[in-house]
Amino acid sequence: MIAMTAKVWTRWQDWVALVIGVLVALSPIVVATSTAAVWTLVVLGVVLALTALWSLAQPGSVASEWVHGVLGVLLFIAPWVMGYSDLTGASWVSWVGGVLAVVVAATALPAAQTAHRGVAAH
């Protein structure tokens, strides 16, 4: 039974996404920021962490992995869109966090799709 192989709270990619989200959300404590950077990093970090919890609780959810990828892209472009690209620390947190979120989402998609097909078959 495929659905049984997709146990909740076990996929390493979702744990990594959770850590990335928490670190991004907490990063304004240690890097120079502006108001826009603080709000962007905290909001996108918290949303990424929450969607990671969603993925952990429902390993067959393909949508949550796509949300991780979209949030990663948003994090990556945020320094330019939100106007804090001149703040080196905040920008690098966004760029690295965004790339890592996209990579983690891309590696988790096949497992989520397999789990989803196993759940949908029942």
C-alpha positions in Angstrom: 0.0 0.0 0.0 1.7 3.2 -1.2 -0.2 5.5 1.2 1.4 3.7 4.1 4.9 4.4 2.9 4.2 8.2 3.0 4.2 8.6 6.8 3.5 12.0 8.3 6.3 14.0 9.8 9.0 12.0 8.1 10.0 13.7 4.8 13.4 15.4 5.2 12.7 18.0 2.5 9.7 19.3 4.6 11.9 19.5 7.7 14.5 21.5 5.7 11.8 23.8 4.4 10.6 24.3 8.0 14.1 25.2 9.1 14.6 27.6 6.2 11.3 29.3 7.0 12.2 29.8 10.7 15.7 31.0 9.9 14.4 33.5 7.3 11.7 34.8 9.8 14.3 35.2 12.5 17.0 36.7 10.3 16.1 40.4 11.0 17.4 39.8 14.5 21.0 39.4 13.2 21.1 41.3 9.8 20.7 45.0 9.0 17.2 45.6 7.7 14.7 48.2 6.7 11.0 48.1 7.5 10.2 46.5 4.2 12.9 43.9 4.6 11.7 43.0 8.1 8.1 42.5 7.0 9.1 40.6 3.9 11.5 38.2 5.7 9.2 37.6 8.6 6.0 37.1 6.6 7.6 34.9 3.9 9.5 33.0 6.5 6.5 32.3 8.6 4.4 31.3 5.6 7.2 29.0 4.4 7.4 27.4 7.9 3.6 27.0 8.0 3.4 25.3 4.6 6.3 23.0 5.7 4.1 22.0 8.6 1.3 21.4 6.2 3.5 19.2 4.0 4.7 17.3 7.1 1.2 16.6 8.2 -0.1 15.7 4.8 2.7 14.1 2.8 0.4 13.5 -0.2 -0.2 17.2 -0.7 1.4 18.2 -3.9 0.0 21.8 -3.6 2.1 22.4 -0.5 5.3 21.6 -2.4 4.3 24.0 -5.2 3.7 26.6 -2.6 7.2 26.1 -1.2 8.6 26.7 -4.7 6.5 29.8 -5.3 7.6 31.2 -1.9 11.2 30.5 -2.8 10.9 32.5 -6.0 9.2 35.3 -4.0 12.0 35.3 -1.5 14.6 35.4 -4.2 13.1 38.4 -6.0 12.0 40.2 -2.8 15.2 42.4 -2.4 14.6 44.0 -5.8 10.8 44.2 -5.6 10.6 45.4 -2.0 13.6 47.7 -2.4 16.1 46.3 0.1 18.8 45.0 -2.4 21.2 47.6 -0.9 21.1 45.8 2.4 23.6 43.0 1.9 22.7 40.7 4.8 18.9 40.9 4.2 19.4 40.4 0.5 21.6 37.3 0.9 19.1 35.8 3.3 16.4 36.2 0.7 18.5 34.9 -2.1 19.9 31.9 -0.3 16.6 31.1 1.4 14.8 31.4 -1.9 17.1 29.2 -3.8 17.1 26.5 -1.1 13.3 26.6 -0.8 13.0 26.1 -4.6 15.5 23.2 -4.5 13.8 21.5 -1.5 10.4 21.9 -3.2 11.7 20.4 -6.5 13.2 17.4 -4.6 10.0 16.8 -2.6 7.6 17.0 -5.6 8.2 13.4 -6.8 7.6 11.9 -3.3 4.5 14.1 -2.8 3.1 13.0 -6.2 3.8 9.4 -5.4 2.1 9.7 -2.0 -0.8 11.6 -3.6 -1.4 8.9 -6.2 -1.4 6.3 -3.5 -4.0 8.2 -1.5 -6.1 9.0 -4.5 -6.3 5.3 -5.5 -8.2 4.5 -2.3 
